[in-house]
Amino acid sequence: MREIKKVNPSTCVYCRMETTNPHVDHRIPRVLGGNATPQNAVIACSWCNLSKGPRPYPVNPPPGYVGPWPPDHWD
Ligand SMILES: [Zn+2]
């Protein structure tokens, strides 16, 4: 987790907005077979983390987000 925060400490991978309260999110939810490994850990803002829940992506964009949802940068 420490390496991830060092690389990108405050930018949410989902909405790409700066967050003052970064959460470490499981990119692939554990209920979908994701593991608690650094490869599966990403920084998410609290909104996206909570909106995502046990799904692959957040359902709703955070307040203040501008642009298409889902964003183009999602794979
Ligand atoms: Zn976000």
N, CA, C, O and the ligand as a Tripos MOL2 file, in Angstrom:
@<TRIPOS>MOLECULE
protein
  301   299    76     0     0
PROTEIN
NO_CHARGES

@<TRIPOS>ATOM
      1 N           0.8290   -1.1920    0.0000 N.3       1 MET1
      2 CA          0.0000    0.0000    0.0000 C.3       1 MET1
      3 C           0.8690    1.2490    0.0000 C.2       1 MET1
      4 O           0.5280    2.2600   -0.6150 O.2       1 MET1
      5 N           2.0090    1.1640    0.7060 N.am      2 ARG2
      6 CA          2.8360    2.3540    0.8210 C.3       2 ARG2
      7 C           3.3510    2.7920   -0.5410 C.2       2 ARG2
      8 O           3.3790    3.9870   -0.8340 O.2       2 ARG2
      9 N           3.7630    1.8360   -1.3840 N.am      3 GLU3
     10 CA          4.2940    2.2030   -2.7080 C.3       3 GLU3
     11 C           3.2260    2.9050   -3.5320 C.2       3 GLU3
     12 O           3.5200    3.8700   -4.2370 O.2       3 GLU3
     13 N           2.0160    2.4370   -3.4510 N.am      4 ILE4
     14 CA          0.9450    3.0200   -4.2610 C.3       4 ILE4
     15 C           0.7260    4.4730   -3.8680 C.2       4 ILE4
     16 O           0.5710    5.3420   -4.7250 O.2       4 ILE4
     17 N           0.7160    4.7230   -2.5950 N.am      5 LYS5
     18 CA          0.4810    6.0940   -2.1420 C.3       5 LYS5
     19 C           1.6370    6.9970   -2.5370 C.2       5 LYS5
     20 O           1.4420    8.1870   -2.7850 O.2       5 LYS5
     21 N           2.8430    6.4340   -2.5970 N.am      6 LYS6
     22 CA          3.9950    7.2390   -2.9710 C.3       6 LYS6
     23 C           3.8990    7.6580   -4.4350 C.2       6 LYS6
     24 O           4.1940    8.8030   -4.7780 O.2       6 LYS6
     25 N           3.4870    6.7320   -5.2950 N.am      7 VAL7
     26 CA          3.3960    7.0170   -6.7200 C.3       7 VAL7
     27 C           2.3180    8.0500   -6.9940 C.2       7 VAL7
     28 O           2.5290    8.9890   -7.7620 O.2       7 VAL7
     29 N           1.1890    7.8810   -6.3780 N.am      8 ASN8
     30 CA          0.0440    8.7190   -6.7030 C.3       8 ASN8
     31 C          -0.7960    8.9090   -5.4470 C.2       8 ASN8
     32 O          -1.8350    8.2710   -5.2780 O.2       8 ASN8
     33 N          -0.3400    9.7800   -4.5810 N.am      9 PRO9
     34 CA         -0.9120    9.7670   -3.2350 C.3       9 PRO9
     35 C          -2.3110   10.3210   -3.1170 C.2       9 PRO9
     36 O          -3.0200    9.9870   -2.1680 O.2       9 PRO9
     37 N          -2.7310   11.1520   -4.0430 N.am     10 SER10
     38 CA         -3.9890   11.8520   -3.7900 C.3      10 SER10
     39 C          -4.8840   11.9750   -5.0110 C.2      10 SER10
     40 O          -5.7800   12.8190   -5.0310 O.2      10 SER10
     41 N          -4.6610   11.1550   -6.0290 N.am     11 THR11
     42 CA         -5.5070   11.2110   -7.2100 C.3      11 THR11
     43 C          -6.2900    9.9140   -7.3470 C.2      11 THR11
     44 O          -5.7230    8.8220   -7.3870 O.2      11 THR11
     45 N          -7.5990   10.0640   -7.4190 N.am     12 CYS12
     46 CA         -8.4770    8.9070   -7.5500 C.3      12 CYS12
     47 C          -8.3110    8.2800   -8.9370 C.2      12 CYS12
     48 O          -8.3180    8.9940   -9.9390 O.2      12 CYS12
     49 N          -8.1630    6.9570   -9.0050 N.am     13 VAL13
     50 CA         -7.9850    6.3150  -10.3100 C.3      13 VAL13
     51 C          -9.2750    6.3160  -11.1260 C.2      13 VAL13
     52 O          -9.2330    6.1780  -12.3480 O.2      13 VAL13
     53 N         -10.4020    6.4690  -10.4740 N.am     14 TYR14
     54 CA        -11.6850    6.3760  -11.1890 C.3      14 TYR14
     55 C         -12.1130    7.7140  -11.7720 C.2      14 TYR14
     56 O         -12.4400    7.7990  -12.9560 O.2      14 TYR14
     57 N         -12.1150    8.7580  -10.9530 N.am     15 CYS15
     58 CA        -12.5670   10.0600  -11.4530 C.3      15 CYS15
     59 C         -11.3880   10.9750  -11.7670 C.2      15 CYS15
     60 O         -11.5680   12.0270  -12.3790 O.2      15 CYS15
     61 N         -10.1800   10.5840  -11.3510 N.am     16 ARG16
     62 CA         -8.9600   11.3620  -11.5860 C.3      16 ARG16
     63 C          -9.0420   12.7620  -11.0040 C.2      16 ARG16
     64 O          -8.4590   13.7020  -11.5440 O.2      16 ARG16
     65 N          -9.7510   12.8950   -9.9250 N.am     17 MET17
     66 CA         -9.7700   14.1610   -9.2180 C.3      17 MET17
     67 C          -8.9100   14.0160   -7.9640 C.2      17 MET17
     68 O          -8.7880   12.9350   -7.3880 O.2      17 MET17
     69 N          -8.3240   15.1310   -7.5670 N.am     18 GLU18
     70 CA         -7.5610   15.1440   -6.3280 C.3      18 GLU18
     71 C          -8.5000   14.8590   -5.1620 C.2      18 GLU18
     72 O          -9.6390   15.3250   -5.1330 O.2      18 GLU18
     73 N          -8.0020   14.0900   -4.2110 N.am     19 THR19
     74 CA         -8.8140   13.8330   -3.0340 C.3      19 THR19
     75 C          -7.9960   14.1040   -1.7880 C.2      19 THR19
     76 O          -6.8080   13.7850   -1.7270 O.2      19 THR19
     77 N          -8.6360   14.6880   -0.8060 N.am     20 THR20
     78 CA         -7.9460   14.9540    0.4550 C.3      20 THR20
     79 C          -8.0610   13.7640    1.3880 C.2      20 THR20
     80 O          -7.4570   13.7410    2.4600 O.2      20 THR20
     81 N          -8.8470   12.7710    0.9700 N.am     21 ASN21
     82 CA         -9.0760   11.6150    1.8230 C.3      21 ASN21
     83 C          -8.9700   10.3450    0.9940 C.2      21 ASN21
     84 O          -9.9670    9.6500    0.7970 O.2      21 ASN21
     85 N          -7.7450   10.0250    0.4950 N.am     22 PRO22
     86 CA         -7.6080    8.8580   -0.3800 C.3      22 PRO22
     87 C          -7.8670    7.5490    0.3510 C.2      22 PRO22
     88 O          -7.4040    7.3430    1.4730 O.2      22 PRO22
     89 N          -8.6120    6.6730   -0.3020 N.am     23 HIS23
     90 CA         -8.8450    5.3310    0.2140 C.3      23 HIS23
     91 C          -8.0370    4.3630   -0.6290 C.2      23 HIS23
     92 O          -7.8410    4.5920   -1.8220 O.2      23 HIS23
     93 N          -7.5740    3.2980   -0.0290 N.am     24 VAL24
     94 CA         -6.9770    2.2130   -0.8070 C.3      24 VAL24
     95 C          -8.1020    1.2440   -1.1460 C.2      24 VAL24
     96 O          -8.7180    0.6300   -0.2750 O.2      24 VAL24
     97 N          -8.3430    1.1330   -2.4400 N.am     25 ASP25
     98 CA         -9.4620    0.3310   -2.9180 C.3      25 ASP25
     99 C          -8.9350   -0.9500   -3.5540 C.2      25 ASP25
    100 O          -7.8470   -0.9590   -4.1300 O.2      25 ASP25
    101 N          -9.7030   -2.0250   -3.4510 N.am     26 HIS26
    102 CA         -9.3900   -3.2300   -4.2120 C.3      26 HIS26
    103 C          -9.9530   -3.0570   -5.6120 C.2      26 HIS26
    104 O         -11.1670   -3.0000   -5.8080 O.2      26 HIS26
    105 N          -9.0600   -2.9750   -6.5710 N.am     27 ARG27
    106 CA         -9.4410   -2.7530   -7.9690 C.3      27 ARG27
    107 C         -10.4550   -3.8110   -8.4050 C.2      27 ARG27
    108 O         -11.5220   -3.4840   -8.9260 O.2      27 ARG27
    109 N         -10.1140   -5.0640   -8.1880 N.am     28 ILE28
    110 CA        -11.0720   -6.1520   -8.3870 C.3      28 ILE28
    111 C         -11.6020   -6.5150   -7.0030 C.2      28 ILE28
    112 O         -10.8380   -6.9640   -6.1480 O.2      28 ILE28
    113 N         -12.8920   -6.3280   -6.7740 N.am     29 PRO29
    114 CA        -13.4230   -6.5810   -5.4270 C.3      29 PRO29
    115 C         -13.1170   -7.9980   -4.9590 C.2      29 PRO29
    116 O         -13.0620   -8.9300   -5.7610 O.2      29 PRO29
    117 N         -12.9230   -8.1450   -3.6800 N.am     30 ARG30
    118 CA        -12.5860   -9.4680   -3.1350 C.3      30 ARG30
    119 C         -13.6970  -10.4750   -3.4160 C.2      30 ARG30
    120 O         -13.4310  -11.6600   -3.6170 O.2      30 ARG30
    121 N         -14.9260  -10.0060   -3.4290 N.am     31 VAL31
    122 CA        -16.0320  -10.9320   -3.7070 C.3      31 VAL31
    123 C         -16.0250  -11.4130   -5.1540 C.2      31 VAL31
    124 O         -16.6600  -12.4160   -5.4800 O.2      31 VAL31
    125 N         -15.3010  -10.6940   -6.0310 N.am     32 LEU32
    126 CA        -15.1820  -11.1050   -7.4290 C.3      32 LEU32
    127 C         -13.8460  -11.7930   -7.6910 C.2      32 LEU32
    128 O         -13.4720  -11.9960   -8.8460 O.2      32 LEU32
    129 N         -13.1390  -12.1480   -6.6540 N.am     33 GLY33
    130 CA        -11.9120  -12.9170   -6.8200 C.3      33 GLY33
    131 C         -10.6380  -12.1010   -6.7150 C.2      33 GLY33
    132 O          -9.5480  -12.6420   -6.8960 O.2      33 GLY33
    133 N         -10.7510  -10.7980   -6.4240 N.am     34 GLY34
    134 CA         -9.5600   -9.9770   -6.2770 C.3      34 GLY34
    135 C          -8.8320  -10.3100   -4.9830 C.2      34 GLY34
    136 O          -9.4410  -10.7340   -4.0010 O.2      34 GLY34
    137 N          -7.5340  -10.1110   -4.9990 N.am     35 ASN35
    138 CA         -6.7300  -10.4060   -3.8190 C.3      35 ASN35
    139 C          -6.2400   -9.1200   -3.1640 C.2      35 ASN35
    140 O          -6.2080   -8.0570   -3.7840 O.2      35 ASN35
    141 N          -5.8700   -9.2450   -1.9260 N.am     36 ALA36
    142 CA         -5.3470   -8.0910   -1.1880 C.3      36 ALA36
    143 C          -3.8590   -7.9470   -1.4640 C.2      36 ALA36
    144 O          -3.0330   -8.0950   -0.5640 O.2      36 ALA36
    145 N          -3.5240   -7.6570   -2.7170 N.am     37 THR37
    146 CA         -2.1370   -7.5060   -3.1380 C.3      37 THR37
    147 C          -1.9150   -6.0830   -3.6320 C.2      37 THR37
    148 O          -2.8720   -5.3980   -3.9910 O.2      37 THR37
    149 N          -0.6510   -5.6270   -3.6540 N.am     38 PRO38
    150 CA         -0.3760   -4.2900   -4.2000 C.3      38 PRO38
    151 C          -0.8390   -4.1430   -5.6420 C.2      38 PRO38
    152 O          -1.2420   -3.0540   -6.0490 O.2      38 PRO38
    153 N          -0.7890   -5.2240   -6.4230 N.am     39 GLN39
    154 CA         -1.2160   -5.1480   -7.8240 C.3      39 GLN39
    155 C          -2.7130   -4.8780   -7.9420 C.2      39 GLN39
    156 O          -3.1830   -4.3420   -8.9450 O.2      39 GLN39
    157 N          -3.4360   -5.2490   -6.9240 N.am     40 ASN40
    158 CA         -4.8890   -5.0710   -6.9760 C.3      40 ASN40
    159 C          -5.3410   -3.8680   -6.1540 C.2      40 ASN40
    160 O          -6.5380   -3.6650   -5.9550 O.2      40 ASN40
    161 N          -4.4000   -3.0810   -5.6830 N.am     41 ALA41
    162 CA         -4.7620   -1.9410   -4.8410 C.3      41 ALA41
    163 C          -4.6070   -0.6450   -5.6170 C.2      41 ALA41
    164 O          -3.6050   -0.4370   -6.3020 O.2      41 ALA41
    165 N          -5.5870    0.2090   -5.5110 N.am     42 VAL42
    166 CA         -5.5390    1.5090   -6.1700 C.3      42 VAL42
    167 C          -6.0280    2.5710   -5.1930 C.2      42 VAL42
    168 O          -6.6770    2.2770   -4.1890 O.2      42 VAL42
    169 N          -5.6910    3.8190   -5.5230 N.am     43 ILE43
    170 CA         -6.1870    4.9400   -4.7210 C.3      43 ILE43
    171 C          -7.5160    5.4070   -5.2930 C.2      43 ILE43
    172 O          -7.6390    5.6530   -6.4930 O.2      43 ILE43
    173 N          -8.4790    5.5210   -4.4430 N.am     44 ALA44
    174 CA         -9.7820    6.0390   -4.8530 C.3      44 ALA44
    175 C         -10.2180    7.0920   -3.8530 C.2      44 ALA44
    176 O          -9.8920    7.0200   -2.6680 O.2      44 ALA44
    177 N         -10.9690    8.0810   -4.3510 N.am     45 CYS45
    178 CA        -11.5470    9.0260   -3.4120 C.3      45 CYS45
    179 C         -12.6570    8.3190   -2.6300 C.2      45 CYS45
    180 O         -13.1290    7.2520   -3.0230 O.2      45 CYS45
    181 N         -13.0520    8.9210   -1.5440 N.am     46 SER46
    182 CA        -14.0420    8.2460   -0.7030 C.3      46 SER46
    183 C         -15.3590    8.0620   -1.4550 C.2      46 SER46
    184 O         -16.0480    7.0580   -1.2770 O.2      46 SER46
    185 N         -15.7030    9.0330   -2.2930 N.am     47 TRP47
    186 CA        -16.9490    8.9110   -3.0560 C.3      47 TRP47
    187 C         -16.9200    7.6890   -3.9720 C.2      47 TRP47
    188 O         -17.8310    6.8620   -3.9420 O.2      47 TRP47
    189 N         -15.8730    7.5800   -4.7800 N.am     48 CYS48
    190 CA        -15.7950    6.4650   -5.7310 C.3      48 CYS48
    191 C         -15.6860    5.1370   -4.9960 C.2      48 CYS48
    192 O         -16.2740    4.1400   -5.4160 O.2      48 CYS48
    193 N         -14.9550    5.1240   -3.9270 N.am     49 ASN49
    194 CA        -14.8130    3.8900   -3.1750 C.3      49 ASN49
    195 C         -16.1700    3.4130   -2.6660 C.2      49 ASN49
    196 O         -16.4920    2.2290   -2.7560 O.2      49 ASN49
    197 N         -16.9580    4.3370   -2.1340 N.am     50 LEU50
    198 CA        -18.2620    3.9650   -1.6030 C.3      50 LEU50
    199 C         -19.2650    3.6820   -2.7220 C.2      50 LEU50
    200 O         -20.1130    2.8000   -2.5870 O.2      50 LEU50
    201 N         -19.1700    4.4310   -3.8270 N.am     51 SER51
    202 CA        -20.0810    4.2140   -4.9480 C.3      51 SER51
    203 C         -19.7900    2.8870   -5.6370 C.2      51 SER51
    204 O         -20.6860    2.2550   -6.1980 O.2      51 SER51
    205 N         -18.5430    2.4770   -5.5880 N.am     52 LYS52
    206 CA        -18.1260    1.2470   -6.2610 C.3      52 LYS52
    207 C         -18.6170    0.0210   -5.5040 C.2      52 LYS52
    208 O         -19.2320   -0.8760   -6.0800 O.2      52 LYS52
    209 N         -18.3390   -0.0050   -4.2150 N.am     53 GLY53
    210 CA        -18.7390   -1.1680   -3.4270 C.3      53 GLY53
    211 C         -18.1660   -2.4440   -4.0330 C.2      53 GLY53
    212 O         -17.0180   -2.4480   -4.4770 O.2      53 GLY53
    213 N         -18.9370   -3.5220   -4.0600 N.am     54 PRO54
    214 CA        -18.4200   -4.7950   -4.5890 C.3      54 PRO54
    215 C         -18.5630   -4.9150   -6.0940 C.2      54 PRO54
    216 O         -18.7310   -6.0180   -6.6150 O.2      54 PRO54
    217 N         -18.4980   -3.7800   -6.8060 N.am     55 ARG55
    218 CA        -18.6170   -3.7840   -8.2560 C.3      55 ARG55
    219 C         -17.2900   -3.3970   -8.8950 C.2      55 ARG55
    220 O         -16.4120   -2.8690   -8.2140 O.2      55 ARG55
    221 N         -17.1260   -3.6560  -10.2140 N.am     56 PRO56
    222 CA        -15.8450   -3.3050  -10.8490 C.3      56 PRO56
    223 C         -15.5910   -1.8100  -10.9140 C.2      56 PRO56
    224 O         -14.4350   -1.3880  -10.8890 O.2      56 PRO56
    225 N         -16.6420   -0.9910  -10.9960 N.am     57 TYR57
    226 CA        -16.4700    0.4510  -11.1350 C.3      57 TYR57
    227 C         -17.5230    1.1900  -10.3200 C.2      57 TYR57
    228 O         -18.5830    0.6390  -10.0210 O.2      57 TYR57
    229 N         -17.2280    2.4450   -9.9580 N.am     58 PRO58
    230 CA        -18.2440    3.2450   -9.2730 C.3      58 PRO58
    231 C         -19.4680    3.4510  -10.1630 C.2      58 PRO58
    232 O         -19.3490    3.5760  -11.3820 O.2      58 PRO58
    233 N         -20.6240    3.4840   -9.5490 N.am     59 VAL59
    234 CA        -21.8650    3.6220  -10.2960 C.3      59 VAL59
    235 C         -22.1060    5.0740  -10.6910 C.2      59 VAL59
    236 O         -22.5650    5.3490  -11.8000 O.2      59 VAL59
    237 N         -21.8020    5.9930   -9.7980 N.am     60 ASN60
    238 CA        -22.1110    7.4070  -10.0190 C.3      60 ASN60
    239 C         -20.8540    8.2570   -9.9040 C.2      60 ASN60
    240 O         -19.9780    7.9660   -9.0890 O.2      60 ASN60
    241 N         -20.7590    9.3170  -10.7230 N.am     61 PRO61
    242 CA        -19.6170   10.2240  -10.6010 C.3      61 PRO61
    243 C         -19.7250   11.0630   -9.3330 C.2      61 PRO61
    244 O         -20.8280   11.3330   -8.8570 O.2      61 PRO61
    245 N         -18.5950   11.4720   -8.7900 N.am     62 PRO62
    246 CA        -18.6220   12.3180   -7.5960 C.3      62 PRO62
    247 C         -19.0940   13.7250   -7.9140 C.2      62 PRO62
    248 O         -19.0320   14.1570   -9.0650 O.2      62 PRO62
    249 N         -19.5670   14.4450   -6.8990 N.am     63 PRO63
    250 CA        -19.9790   15.8390   -7.1060 C.3      63 PRO63
    251 C         -18.8130   16.6650   -7.6550 C.2      63 PRO63
    252 O         -17.6910   16.5570   -7.1600 O.2      63 PRO63
    253 N         -19.0660   17.4660   -8.6490 N.am     64 GLY64
    254 CA        -18.0250   18.3050   -9.2120 C.3      64 GLY64
    255 C         -17.2980   17.6710  -10.3800 C.2      64 GLY64
    256 O         -16.4920   18.3250  -11.0420 O.2      64 GLY64
    257 N         -17.5780   16.3900  -10.6410 N.am     65 TYR65
    258 CA        -16.9320   15.7310  -11.7690 C.3      65 TYR65
    259 C         -17.4960   16.2750  -13.0750 C.2      65 TYR65
    260 O         -18.7050   16.4570  -13.2170 O.2      65 TYR65
    261 N         -16.5870   16.5350  -14.0400 N.am     66 VAL66
    262 CA        -16.9950   17.0370  -15.3410 C.3      66 VAL66
    263 C         -16.5260   16.0490  -16.4050 C.2      66 VAL66
    264 O         -15.3710   15.6240  -16.4090 O.2      66 VAL66
    265 N         -17.4410   15.6900  -17.3080 N.am     67 GLY67
    266 CA        -17.0580   14.8010  -18.3860 C.3      67 GLY67
    267 C         -17.9840   13.6050  -18.4530 C.2      67 GLY67
    268 O         -18.9350   13.4960  -17.6800 O.2      67 GLY67
    269 N         -17.6970   12.7090  -19.3840 N.am     68 PRO68
    270 CA        -18.5570   11.5330  -19.5420 C.3      68 PRO68
    271 C         -18.3900   10.5670  -18.3690 C.2      68 PRO68
    272 O         -17.3210   10.4940  -17.7630 O.2      68 PRO68
    273 N         -19.4220    9.8500  -18.0650 N.am     69 TRP69
    274 CA        -19.3570    8.8120  -17.0360 C.3      69 TRP69
    275 C         -20.0020    7.5630  -17.5920 C.2      69 TRP69
    276 O         -21.1810    7.6150  -17.9420 O.2      69 TRP69
    277 N         -19.3070    6.4410  -17.6980 N.am     70 PRO70
    278 CA        -17.9360    6.2270  -17.2610 C.3      70 PRO70
    279 C         -16.9070    6.9680  -18.1130 C.2      70 PRO70
    280 O         -17.1260    7.1720  -19.3070 O.2      70 PRO70
    281 N         -15.7810    7.3730  -17.5090 N.am     71 PRO71
    282 CA        -14.7420    8.1210  -18.2340 C.3      71 PRO71
    283 C         -14.0440    7.2560  -19.2840 C.2      71 PRO71
    284 O         -14.0610    6.0270  -19.2240 O.2      71 PRO71
    285 N         -13.4360    7.9410  -20.2410 N.am     72 ASP72
    286 CA        -12.7240    7.2410  -21.3040 C.3      72 ASP72
    287 C         -11.5100    6.4710  -20.8060 C.2      72 ASP72
    288 O         -11.0890    5.5020  -21.4380 O.2      72 ASP72
    289 N         -10.9360    6.8960  -19.6650 N.am     73 HIS73
    290 CA         -9.6820    6.2640  -19.2420 C.3      73 HIS73
    291 C          -9.9020    4.9270  -18.5350 C.2      73 HIS73
    292 O          -8.9300    4.2560  -18.1860 O.2      73 HIS73
    293 N         -11.1430    4.5280  -18.3180 N.am     74 TRP74
    294 CA        -11.3560    3.2090  -17.7420 C.3      74 TRP74
    295 C         -11.1110    2.1550  -18.7970 C.2      74 TRP74
    296 O         -11.4220    2.3540  -19.9720 O.2      74 TRP74
    297 N         -10.5540    1.0340  -18.3800 N.am     75 ASP75
    298 CA        -10.3190   -0.0330  -19.3660 C.3      75 ASP75
    299 C         -11.4960   -0.9870  -19.4230 C.2      75 ASP75
    300 O         -11.4770   -1.9460  -20.1950 O.2      75 ASP75
    301 ZN        -13.0490    9.2780   -7.4320 Zn       76 ZN76
@<TRIPOS>BOND
     1     1     2 1
     2     2     3 1
     3     3     4 2
     4     3     5 am
     5     5     6 1
     6     6     7 1
     7     7     8 2
     8     7     9 am
     9     9    10 1
    10    10    11 1
    11    11    12 2
    12    11    13 am
    13    13    14 1
    14    14    15 1
    15    15    16 2
    16    15    17 am
    17    17    18 1
    18    18    19 1
    19    19    20 2
    20    19    21 am
    21    21    22 1
    22    22    23 1
    23    23    24 2
    24    23    25 am
    25    25    26 1
    26    26    27 1
    27    27    28 2
    28    27    29 am
    29    29    30 1
    30    30    31 1
    31    31    32 2
    32    31    33 am
    33    33    34 1
    34    34    35 1
    35    35    36 2
    36    35    37 am
    37    37    38 1
    38    38    39 1
    39    39    40 2
    40    39    41 am
    41    41    42 1
    42    42    43 1
    43    43    44 2
    44    43    45 am
    45    45    46 1
    46    46    47 1
    47    47    48 2
    48    47    49 am
    49    49    50 1
    50    50    51 1
    51    51    52 2
    52    51    53 am
    53    53    54 1
    54    54    55 1
    55    55    56 2
    56    55    57 am
    57    57    58 1
    58    58    59 1
    59    59    60 2
    60    59    61 am
    61    61    62 1
    62    62    63 1
    63    63    64 2
    64    63    65 am
    65    65    66 1
    66    66    67 1
    67    67    68 2
    68    67    69 am
    69    69    70 1
    70    70    71 1
    71    71    72 2
    72    71    73 am
    73    73    74 1
    74    74    75 1
    75    75    76 2
    76    75    77 am
    77    77    78 1
    78    78    79 1
    79    79    80 2
    80    79    81 am
    81    81    82 1
    82    82    83 1
    83    83    84 2
    84    83    85 am
    85    85    86 1
    86    86    87 1
    87    87    88 2
    88    87    89 am
    89    89    90 1
    90    90    91 1
    91    91    92 2
    92    91    93 am
    93    93    94 1
    94    94    95 1
    95    95    96 2
    96    95    97 am
    97    97    98 1
    98    98    99 1
    99    99   100 2
   100    99   101 am
   101   101   102 1
   102   102   103 1
   103   103   104 2
   104   103   105 am
   105   105   106 1
   106   106   107 1
   107   107   108 2
   108   107   109 am
   109   109   110 1
   110   110   111 1
   111   111   112 2
   112   111   113 am
   113   113   114 1
   114   114   115 1
   115   115   116 2
   116   115   117 am
   117   117   118 1
   118   118   119 1
   119   119   120 2
   120   119   121 am
   121   121   122 1
   122   122   123 1
   123   123   124 2
   124   123   125 am
   125   125   126 1
   126   126   127 1
   127   127   128 2
   128   127   129 am
   129   129   130 1
   130   130   131 1
   131   131   132 2
   132   131   133 am
   133   133   134 1
   134   134   135 1
   135   135   136 2
   136   135   137 am
   137   137   138 1
   138   138   139 1
   139   139   140 2
   140   139   141 am
   141   141   142 1
   142   142   143 1
   143   143   144 2
   144   143   145 am
   145   145   146 1
   146   146   147 1
   147   147   148 2
   148   147   149 am
   149   149   150 1
   150   150   151 1
   151   151   152 2
   152   151   153 am
   153   153   154 1
   154   154   155 1
   155   155   156 2
   156   155   157 am
   157   157   158 1
   158   158   159 1
   159   159   160 2
   160   159   161 am
   161   161   162 1
   162   162   163 1
   163   163   164 2
   164   163   165 am
   165   165   166 1
   166   166   167 1
   167   167   168 2
   168   167   169 am
   169   169   170 1
   170   170   171 1
   171   171   172 2
   172   171   173 am
   173   173   174 1
   174   174   175 1
   175   175   176 2
   176   175   177 am
   177   177   178 1
   178   178   179 1
   179   179   180 2
   180   179   181 am
   181   181   182 1
   182   182   183 1
   183   183   184 2
   184   183   185 am
   185   185   186 1
   186   186   187 1
   187   187   188 2
   188   187   189 am
   189   189   190 1
   190   190   191 1
   191   191   192 2
   192   191   193 am
   193   193   194 1
   194   194   195 1
   195   195   196 2
   196   195   197 am
   197   197   198 1
   198   198   199 1
   199   199   200 2
   200   199   201 am
   201   201   202 1
   202   202   203 1
   203   203   204 2
   204   203   205 am
   205   205   206 1
   206   206   207 1
   207   207   208 2
   208   207   209 am
   209   209   210 1
   210   210   211 1
   211   211   212 2
   212   211   213 am
   213   213   214 1
   214   214   215 1
   215   215   216 2
   216   215   217 am
   217   217   218 1
   218   218   219 1
   219   219   220 2
   220   219   221 am
   221   221   222 1
   222   222   223 1
   223   223   224 2
   224   223   225 am
   225   225   226 1
   226   226   227 1
   227   227   228 2
   228   227   229 am
   229   229   230 1
   230   230   231 1
   231   231   232 2
   232   231   233 am
   233   233   234 1
   234   234   235 1
   235   235   236 2
   236   235   237 am
   237   237   238 1
   238   238   239 1
   239   239   240 2
   240   239   241 am
   241   241   242 1
   242   242   243 1
   243   243   244 2
   244   243   245 am
   245   245   246 1
   246   246   247 1
   247   247   248 2
   248   247   249 am
   249   249   250 1
   250   250   251 1
   251   251   252 2
   252   251   253 am
   253   253   254 1
   254   254   255 1
   255   255   256 2
   256   255   257 am
   257   257   258 1
   258   258   259 1
   259   259   260 2
   260   259   261 am
   261   261   262 1
   262   262   263 1
   263   263   264 2
   264   263   265 am
   265   265   266 1
   266   266   267 1
   267   267   268 2
   268   267   269 am
   269   269   270 1
   270   270   271 1
   271   271   272 2
   272   271   273 am
   273   273   274 1
   274   274   275 1
   275   275   276 2
   276   275   277 am
   277   277   278 1
   278   278   279 1
   279   279   280 2
   280   279   281 am
   281   281   282 1
   282   282   283 1
   283   283   284 2
   284   283   285 am
   285   285   286 1
   286   286   287 1
   287   287   288 2
   288   287   289 am
   289   289   290 1
   290   290   291 1
   291   291   292 2
   292   291   293 am
   293   293   294 1
   294   294   295 1
   295   295   296 2
   296   295   297 am
   297   297   298 1
   298   298   299 1
   299   299   300 2
@<TRIPOS>SUBSTRUCTURE
     1 MET1         2 RESIDUE 1 A MET
     2 ARG2         6 RESIDUE 1 A ARG
     3 GLU3        10 RESIDUE 1 A GLU
     4 ILE4        14 RESIDUE 1 A ILE
     5 LYS5        18 RESIDUE 1 A LYS
     6 LYS6        22 RESIDUE 1 A LYS
     7 VAL7        26 RESIDUE 1 A VAL
     8 ASN8        30 RESIDUE 1 A ASN
     9 PRO9        34 RESIDUE 1 A PRO
    10 SER10       38 RESIDUE 1 A SER
    11 THR11       42 RESIDUE 1 A THR
    12 CYS12       46 RESIDUE 1 A CYS
    13 VAL13       50 RESIDUE 1 A VAL
    14 TYR14       54 RESIDUE 1 A TYR
    15 CYS15       58 RESIDUE 1 A CYS
    16 ARG16       62 RESIDUE 1 A ARG
    17 MET17       66 RESIDUE 1 A MET
    18 GLU18       70 RESIDUE 1 A GLU
    19 THR19       74 RESIDUE 1 A THR
    20 THR20       78 RESIDUE 1 A THR
    21 ASN21       82 RESIDUE 1 A ASN
    22 PRO22       86 RESIDUE 1 A PRO
    23 HIS23       90 RESIDUE 1 A HIS
    24 VAL24       94 RESIDUE 1 A VAL
    25 ASP25       98 RESIDUE 1 A ASP
    26 HIS26      102 RESIDUE 1 A HIS
    27 ARG27      106 RESIDUE 1 A ARG
    28 ILE28      110 RESIDUE 1 A ILE
    29 PRO29      114 RESIDUE 1 A PRO
    30 ARG30      118 RESIDUE 1 A ARG
    31 VAL31      122 RESIDUE 1 A VAL
    32 LEU32      126 RESIDUE 1 A LEU
    33 GLY33      130 RESIDUE 1 A GLY
    34 GLY34      134 RESIDUE 1 A GLY
    35 ASN35      138 RESIDUE 1 A ASN
    36 ALA36      142 RESIDUE 1 A ALA
    37 THR37      146 RESIDUE 1 A THR
    38 PRO38      150 RESIDUE 1 A PRO
    39 GLN39      154 RESIDUE 1 A GLN
    40 ASN40      158 RESIDUE 1 A ASN
    41 ALA41      162 RESIDUE 1 A ALA
    42 VAL42      166 RESIDUE 1 A VAL
    43 ILE43      170 RESIDUE 1 A ILE
    44 ALA44      174 RESIDUE 1 A ALA
    45 CYS45      178 RESIDUE 1 A CYS
    46 SER46      182 RESIDUE 1 A SER
    47 TRP47      186 RESIDUE 1 A TRP
    48 CYS48      190 RESIDUE 1 A CYS
    49 ASN49      194 RESIDUE 1 A ASN
    50 LEU50      198 RESIDUE 1 A LEU
    51 SER51      202 RESIDUE 1 A SER
    52 LYS52      206 RESIDUE 1 A LYS
    53 GLY53      210 RESIDUE 1 A GLY
    54 PRO54      214 RESIDUE 1 A PRO
    55 ARG55      218 RESIDUE 1 A ARG
    56 PRO56      222 RESIDUE 1 A PRO
    57 TYR57      226 RESIDUE 1 A TYR
    58 PRO58      230 RESIDUE 1 A PRO
    59 VAL59      234 RESIDUE 1 A VAL
    60 ASN60      238 RESIDUE 1 A ASN
    61 PRO61      242 RESIDUE 1 A PRO
    62 PRO62      246 RESIDUE 1 A PRO
    63 PRO63      250 RESIDUE 1 A PRO
    64 GLY64      254 RESIDUE 1 A GLY
    65 TYR65      258 RESIDUE 1 A TYR
    66 VAL66      262 RESIDUE 1 A VAL
    67 GLY67      266 RESIDUE 1 A GLY
    68 PRO68      270 RESIDUE 1 A PRO
    69 TRP69      274 RESIDUE 1 A TRP
    70 PRO70      278 RESIDUE 1 A PRO
    71 PRO71      282 RESIDUE 1 A PRO
    72 ASP72      286 RESIDUE 1 A ASP
    73 HIS73      290 RESIDUE 1 A HIS
    74 TRP74      294 RESIDUE 1 A TRP
    75 ASP75      298 RESIDUE 1 A ASP
    76 ZN76       301 GROUP 0 **** ****
